[in-house]
Amino acid sequence: MRRLNAPGPKAKAIIERDAKVVSPSYPRVADFVMDHGKGTEVWDVDGNRYLDFIAGIAVNATGHSHPKVVQAIKDQADKFLHISSDYYHSQWVTLSERLNSIAPFNEDAVSFLSNSGTESVEAAIKLARNHTGRTGFIGFLGAFHGRTMGSLAFTASKAVYKNGFFPLMNGVIHAPYPDPYRPMLTTRPGEAYGKRVVRYIEEEILGRLMPPGDVAAIMVEPIQGEGGYVVPEASFFPALRELCDRYDILMISDEVQAGMGRTGKWWAIEHFGVEPDIITSAKGIASGVPLGATIAKKSIMSWPEGAHGNTYGGNPLACAASIATIDLIEESYLENAAKIGEYTMDALEEIKMRHPNMGEVRGRGLMIGIDFVKNHETREGHKQMRDRIGELLFEYGLLMMGCGPSTMRFAPPLCVDQDEIDEGLQIFEHVVTLVEKE
């Protein structure tokens, strides 16, 4: 298997320029300097070809530069680029209608459009406080909801995100996430772990730390993203929905990474048979054009004029890209994500049998995590091995990223085909074997 000579001279020159003028706060996982891409393939400035199995962190849902998305952007650019949220335009209304049609609510949905995932979370925080008149929240350990000050108060995947930024927005208490692979709580005989986590919320948080009458919402990722692509134990969401209903607490499902068809359904929460009150979306919503959406039941998004707003809300280019993206996902990529995702999971389970440091393979659709462990019995994570695998994957032409303490994630574009998956899996197993020998 050929090892790439990367980064090449052109890439090195750009990286050197970057170091002089770009904020050092950006984490970089590889010295990849992109030139162009098509579908699941990307090329760097020195002509090296890669398979992209991270898709801009689950952003390029329809692949790189899908012609229908590109044409939609071009057509809109010929008309106008911006008018501000103080006026109206048809693309904004059309996109909001489409979001209403796919929202996982029994009642109509109303959307607030922004520019990113963290902005959609900030809007959800404000909306929950406005609607309920309450100020407190419950989040989860391992969560990632963004880096702006409100969303950062919920983020609990890495301490580095908060280092040097206290005090944060107050009123957020964290519970253990219902991770069945590494449970933090002990259960009673016969008690499902998801129900145990909800019991902890009711007895310890609502019973000891924050009265339920002060809790506006519980914000939760239906599948944790940066926390390690963790799929919750099955009983969790039905029990959590019951708890929220019992105390009139809103449920916010953060679908920034897991939504827009990534898991083989429009929204990851749909895998668990419950209905949230608010959805946050971004990443895959517009195939790479910056866009965020806070989608809520119409009865909840009742705040008055001026309560929240932004200059770029409903940007026409982003709306055009999103409408084309939703069309493509609806036409074929939603089904493809479910089908190819199942194929990939089965293949990874087979590969796992040959490699003792591969722990749990988990996920839904094309949101798949492979947890590397030092020992299968203790399930202690092997971060060093995971990180080294990431380094070598780049050198062999496969773009992937880690998440959580010891997980490598598969998140290719939703258009990925079986041949590309097979090629990527061949590289992946080759690299795992090399690292095992090291």
C-alpha positions in Angstrom: 0.0 0.0 0.0 1.5 3.3 -1.1 2.5 5.9 1.5 2.1 9.5 0.4 4.8 12.1 0.5 2.8 14.6 2.5 2.8 17.3 3.2 4.5 18.3 0.0 6.4 21.5 -0.7 3.3 23.6 -1.7 1.5 22.5 1.5 4.5 23.2 3.7 4.7 26.7 2.3 1.0 27.4 3.1 1.3 25.9 6.5 4.3 28.2 7.2 2.3 31.3 6.1 -0.7 30.1 8.3 1.5 30.0 11.4 2.2 33.7 11.0 -1.3 35.1 10.6 -3.9 32.6 11.7 -5.1 32.2 15.4 -3.2 29.4 17.1 -6.4 28.4 18.9 -7.5 26.2 15.9 -6.7 22.6 16.5 -5.3 20.9 13.4 -5.3 17.1 13.1 -3.1 16.7 10.0 -1.0 18.8 7.6 -3.6 18.6 4.9 -3.9 21.6 2.6 -6.9 21.2 0.4 -7.0 22.2 -3.3 -10.2 20.7 -4.5 -12.7 17.9 -3.9 -15.4 15.9 -5.6 -17.8 13.6 -3.8 -15.8 11.6 -1.2 -12.5 12.4 -2.8 -10.2 15.4 -2.1 -6.8 16.5 -3.4 -4.2 18.6 -1.7 -2.2 21.4 -3.3 0.6 19.0 -4.2 -1.7 16.6 -6.1 -2.1 13.9 -3.4 -5.5 12.2 -3.5 -7.4 11.3 -0.3 -10.6 9.6 0.7 -12.5 12.0 3.0 -14.1 10.0 5.8 -14.7 13.0 8.1 -16.5 15.2 5.6 -15.5 18.5 7.3 -16.7 17.0 10.6 -20.0 15.7 9.2 -20.6 18.9 7.2 -20.3 17.9 3.6 -23.4 15.8 3.7 -23.8 15.6 -0.1 -20.0 15.3 -0.7 -17.6 17.9 -2.0 -19.0 20.4 -4.5 -22.1 18.5 -5.5 -23.2 20.0 -8.9 -26.8 20.6 -7.7 -25.7 22.4 -4.6 -23.1 24.4 -6.5 -25.6 25.4 -9.1 -28.2 26.5 -6.5 -25.5 28.7 -5.0 -24.6 30.2 -8.4 -28.2 30.8 -9.3 -28.8 32.7 -6.0 -25.5 34.6 -6.3 -26.7 36.0 -9.6 -29.7 37.5 -7.9 -28.4 38.8 -4.6 -26.0 37.9 -1.8 -27.6 39.5 1.2 -30.5 41.7 2.3 -30.4 41.2 6.1 -33.0 39.7 8.4 -34.9 43.0 8.5 -36.5 42.1 5.2 -38.0 39.0 3.5 -37.0 36.7 0.7 -38.5 33.5 -0.7 -35.5 31.2 -0.1 -35.7 31.8 3.6 -39.4 30.9 3.7 -39.0 27.9 1.4 -36.2 26.5 3.6 -38.2 27.0 6.8 -41.1 25.2 5.1 -38.9 22.3 4.3 -37.5 22.2 7.9 -41.1 22.1 9.1 -41.8 19.1 6.8 -39.0 17.0 8.2 -39.1 18.2 11.9 -39.8 15.3 14.3 -42.8 17.0 15.9 -46.5 16.2 15.7 -47.3 19.9 15.6 -45.9 22.5 13.1 -42.3 23.7 13.5 -40.9 27.2 13.4 -37.2 27.9 12.7 -34.7 30.5 13.7 -31.8 30.5 11.2 -28.3 31.5 12.2 -24.7 30.7 11.0 -23.4 27.8 13.0 -24.0 25.1 15.5 -23.0 27.1 18.5 -25.4 29.9 17.5 -28.2 27.5 17.1 -27.5 26.2 20.6 -27.4 29.8 22.0 -30.8 30.5 20.4 -32.2 27.3 22.0 -30.9 28.4 25.4 -32.6 31.8 25.1 -35.8 30.4 23.7 -36.1 27.9 26.6 -35.6 30.6 29.2 -38.0 32.9 27.4 -40.8 30.3 27.0 -40.6 28.7 30.5 -39.6 31.7 32.6 -37.1 29.4 34.2 -33.3 29.9 34.2 -31.7 26.5 35.0 -30.5 23.7 32.7 -29.3 20.1 32.8 -26.6 18.9 30.5 -24.4 15.8 30.2 -20.8 14.8 30.8 -19.0 14.1 27.6 -21.2 16.6 25.7 -20.1 19.1 23.1 -22.5 21.9 22.3 -20.1 24.7 21.1 -17.5 27.2 22.3 -19.4 30.4 22.7 -20.1 31.4 26.3 -23.6 30.0 26.6 -23.0 26.7 24.7 -19.6 26.4 26.5 -21.4 26.1 29.8 -23.0 22.9 28.5 -19.9 21.5 26.8 -18.2 18.9 29.0 -16.1 16.7 26.7 -12.7 18.3 27.3 -11.5 20.6 30.1 -9.3 22.5 27.7 -12.4 24.1 26.1 -13.1 25.9 29.4 -9.5 26.6 30.5 -9.1 30.3 31.1 -12.8 31.2 30.4 -14.5 31.0 33.8 -16.9 32.2 35.0 -19.2 30.7 32.4 -23.0 31.1 32.1 -24.4 29.8 35.4 -27.3 27.5 36.0 -26.1 24.4 34.2 -25.7 21.1 36.0 -24.3 17.9 34.3 -25.4 14.3 34.7 -23.6 11.2 33.5 -24.4 10.3 29.9 -26.0 6.8 29.6 -23.0 5.2 28.0 -23.6 1.4 28.2 -20.0 0.6 27.3 -18.5 2.6 30.2 -21.3 3.1 32.7 -20.5 5.5 35.6 -23.4 4.6 37.9 -24.3 1.3 39.6 -27.7 -0.1 38.8 -30.3 -1.9 40.9 -31.0 -5.5 40.0 -32.9 -5.6 36.8 -32.7 -1.8 36.2 -31.8 -0.7 32.7 -28.9 1.8 32.6 -30.7 4.5 30.8 -33.4 4.5 33.5 -30.7 4.6 36.1 -29.3 7.8 34.6 -32.8 9.4 34.6 -33.2 8.3 38.2 -29.9 10.0 39.0 -31.3 13.2 37.4 -34.5 13.1 39.4 -33.1 12.0 42.8 -29.7 13.8 42.8 -30.0 16.8 40.6 -33.7 17.7 41.0 -33.8 16.3 44.5 -30.7 17.9 45.9 -29.2 20.6 43.6 -31.8 22.3 41.4 -35.6 22.3 42.0 -37.5 21.1 38.9 -39.4 24.4 38.9 -36.2 26.2 38.1 -35.2 23.9 35.2 -36.0 25.3 31.8 -34.7 22.5 29.7 -32.5 19.4 29.5 -30.1 19.6 26.5 -28.8 16.3 25.2 -27.1 14.9 22.1 -29.1 11.8 20.9 -25.7 10.4 20.0 -22.7 12.1 21.5 -20.4 13.5 18.9 -17.1 14.9 20.3 -17.7 12.8 23.4 -16.9 9.6 21.4 -19.9 8.8 19.1 -21.6 7.3 22.1 -25.0 5.7 21.5 -27.2 5.9 24.7 -28.7 2.8 26.3 -32.1 2.1 24.8 -34.3 2.9 27.8 -32.8 6.4 28.3 -34.9 8.6 26.0 -38.3 7.2 26.8 -37.5 7.6 30.6 -36.1 11.1 30.0 -39.2 12.2 28.0 -41.4 11.0 30.9 -39.3 13.0 33.4 -39.5 16.2 31.3 -43.3 15.8 30.9 -43.7 15.2 34.6 -42.0 18.5 35.5 -42.8 20.6 32.5 -39.2 20.7 31.4 -38.3 21.2 27.7 -36.2 18.6 25.9 -33.6 20.1 23.5 -32.1 17.6 21.1 -28.7 18.9 19.9 -28.6 17.4 16.3 -25.8 19.7 15.1 -23.6 16.6 14.2 -26.1 13.8 14.3 -28.9 15.3 12.3 -29.7 15.9 8.6 -29.7 12.3 7.6 -26.3 11.4 9.2 -27.7 8.4 11.1 -30.0 7.1 8.3 -32.9 9.1 9.6 -33.5 12.8 9.4 -32.8 13.2 13.1 -31.0 10.9 15.4 -33.6 11.3 18.1 -36.0 9.4 15.8 -34.1 6.2 16.5 -35.3 6.3 20.1 -39.1 6.9 19.6 -39.5 10.1 21.5 -40.4 13.7 20.4 -38.2 16.6 21.6 -39.4 20.1 22.0 -36.5 21.9 20.3 -33.9 20.7 17.7 -30.6 22.4 17.0 -29.0 21.9 13.6 -26.0 23.0 11.6 -23.1 21.1 10.0 -24.7 18.9 7.3 -27.7 21.2 6.8 -26.1 23.1 3.8 -23.3 21.0 2.5 -20.6 23.2 3.7 -22.1 26.7 3.5 -22.3 28.2 7.1 -25.9 27.8 8.4 -27.5 26.9 11.7 -31.1 26.3 12.6 -33.0 26.2 15.9 -36.2 24.3 15.1 -39.0 24.3 17.7 -42.6 23.4 18.1 -44.7 26.4 17.0 -46.3 26.6 20.5 -42.8 27.0 22.0 -41.2 29.5 19.6 -43.6 32.2 20.7 -41.1 34.9 21.8 -41.9 38.5 20.8 -40.3 40.6 18.1 -36.8 41.6 19.0 -36.3 38.9 21.6 -33.6 37.4 19.4 -32.1 38.1 16.0 -29.0 38.4 13.8 -27.8 40.2 10.7 -27.1 37.1 8.6 -30.1 35.0 9.6 -31.7 33.4 6.6 -28.7 34.2 4.3 -29.9 33.6 0.8 -26.8 31.7 -0.4 -27.0 29.4 2.7 -30.7 28.9 2.2 -30.3 28.0 -1.5 -27.5 25.5 -0.6 -29.7 24.0 2.2 -32.8 23.5 0.0 -30.6 21.7 -2.6 -29.0 19.6 0.2 -32.4 18.6 1.6 -33.6 17.6 -1.9 -30.6 15.3 -2.4 -30.8 13.7 1.0 -34.5 13.1 0.5 -34.0 11.7 -3.0 -31.3 9.1 -2.2 -28.8 9.9 0.5 -31.0 9.2 3.5 -31.5 5.7 2.3 -27.8 5.4 1.3 -26.7 6.5 4.8 -28.7 3.7 6.4 -27.7 1.1 3.8 -24.0 1.9 3.6 -23.8 2.5 7.3 -25.1 -1.0 8.1 -22.6 -2.4 5.6 -19.7 -0.5 7.2 -20.7 -1.5 10.8 -20.8 -5.2 9.7 -17.4 -4.8 8.0 -15.8 -3.1 11.1 -17.2 -5.9 13.4 -15.4 -8.4 11.1 -12.2 -6.4 11.2 -12.5 -6.1 15.0 -12.2 -9.8 15.3 -8.6 -9.7 14.0 -7.4 -6.8 16.2 -7.4 -7.1 20.0 -7.2 -3.4 20.6 -10.4 -2.6 18.8 -13.1 -2.3 21.4 -16.7 -1.4 20.8 -18.0 -0.5 17.3 -21.0 1.7 17.7 -23.2 4.1 15.8 -26.1 4.6 13.5 -26.0 5.1 9.8 -22.8 6.9 8.8 -22.1 8.1 12.3 -19.8 5.3 13.4 -17.2 5.2 16.2 -14.5 2.6 16.9 -13.2 2.6 20.4 -9.6 1.5 20.9 -8.8 -0.1 24.3 -5.8 -1.4 26.1 -7.8 -4.3 27.5 -11.2 -5.7 26.5 -12.1 -6.7 30.1 -11.4 -3.3 31.7 -12.3 -1.3 28.6 -9.6 1.2 29.4 -9.2 3.5 26.4 -6.1 3.5 24.3 -5.7 7.1 23.4 -2.1 6.8 22.3 -3.0 4.1 19.8 -6.0 6.0 18.5 -3.9 9.1 17.9 -1.1 7.2 16.1 -3.7 5.6 13.9 -5.0 9.0 13.0 -1.5 10.2 12.0 -0.8 7.2 9.8 -4.2 7.2 8.1 -3.3 10.7 6.7 0.0 9.4 5.4 -1.9 6.6 3.6 -4.5 8.8 2.0 -7.5 8.6 4.4 -8.8 11.6 6.3 -10.4 10.6 9.6 -10.5 12.2 13.1 -10.7 11.0 16.6 -13.4 11.9 19.2 -13.8 11.2 22.8 -10.9 9.8 24.8 -10.1 6.9 22.5 -12.5 6.7 19.6 -11.9 7.0 15.8 -14.9 8.1 13.9 -16.2 7.2 10.5 -18.3 10.1 9.1 -18.0 10.1 5.3 -20.3 12.1 3.1 -23.8 10.6 2.8 -23.1 9.9 -0.9 -20.2 7.5 -0.2 -20.5 4.3 -2.1 -19.5 0.7 -1.2 -16.4 0.7 -3.3 -15.1 3.8 -1.5 -16.0 2.3 1.9 -14.1 -0.9 0.9 -11.0 1.2 -0.1 -11.2 3.2 3.1 -11.6 0.1 5.3 -8.6 -1.5 3.5 -6.4 1.5 4.4 -7.9 1.5 7.9 -7.1 -2.1 8.7 -3.6 -1.8 7.1 -2.8 1.2 9.4 -4.2 -0.5 12.5 -2.0 -3.5 11.8 1.1 -1.2 11.4 0.4 0.5 14.7 -0.1 -2.8 16.5 3.4 -3.8 15.3 4.8 -0.5 16.5 
